[in-house]
Amino acid sequence: MKNIRILQGTYKIRGRDVDLQGMVFPLVQDFKVGARGGYVTVDGSAVAGFPARNIKIACDSTDAYEAVS
C-alpha cells in the first residue's frame, strides 16, 4: 500500500471541515468524483484521531495529493 501526502484537502469531523494539508495516509483508492465532488479514499486508522476505517478526503483533483515513500 502506498502512502500519500495531502497537499490540499478536508475531512468532516463533527460537522466541521478540518484541513489535512501535510498529513500522510495510506492510499486505498485513487481520486474519484462523486455526488458531492472529488475525493480520495485513505485508511484513517493509520493516523491518531481518525476513525479506524477507510475515510474519504475531499479534494479538487489528483494534484491535491502526492505519493511519498
Residue pairs with C-beta under 8 A, 6 or more apart in sequence:
1 26
1 27
1 28
1 43
2 26
2 27
2 67
3 24
3 25
3 26
3 27
3 67
3 68
3 69
4 24
4 25
4 26
4 27
4 40
4 42
4 65
4 66
4 67
4 68
5 22
5 23
5 24
5 65
5 66
5 67
5 68
6 20
6 21
6 22
6 23
6 24
6 25
6 57
6 59
6 64
6 65
7 21
7 63
7 64
7 65
7 66
8 21
8 59
8 60
8 64
9 19
9 20
9 21
9 40
9 57
9 58
9 59
9 64
9 65
10 17
10 18
10 19
10 20
10 57
10 58
10 59
11 17
11 18
11 20
11 50
11 55
11 56
11 57
11 58
12 18
17 58
20 57
23 47
24 47
24 68
25 42
25 43
25 44
25 46
25 47
25 57
26 42
26 43
26 46
27 40
27 41
27 42
27 67
28 41
28 42
28 43
28 54
29 40
29 41
30 40
30 62
31 38
31 39
31 40
31 59
31 61
31 62
31 64
31 65
32 38
32 39
32 40
32 41
33 39
34 56
36 58
37 58
37 60
38 58
38 59
38 60
38 61
38 64
39 56
39 57
39 58
39 59
40 56
40 57
40 59
40 64
40 65
41 54
41 55
41 56
41 57
42 54
42 55
42 57
43 54
43 55
44 50
44 51
44 52
44 53
44 54
44 55
45 51
45 52
45 53
57 65
59 65
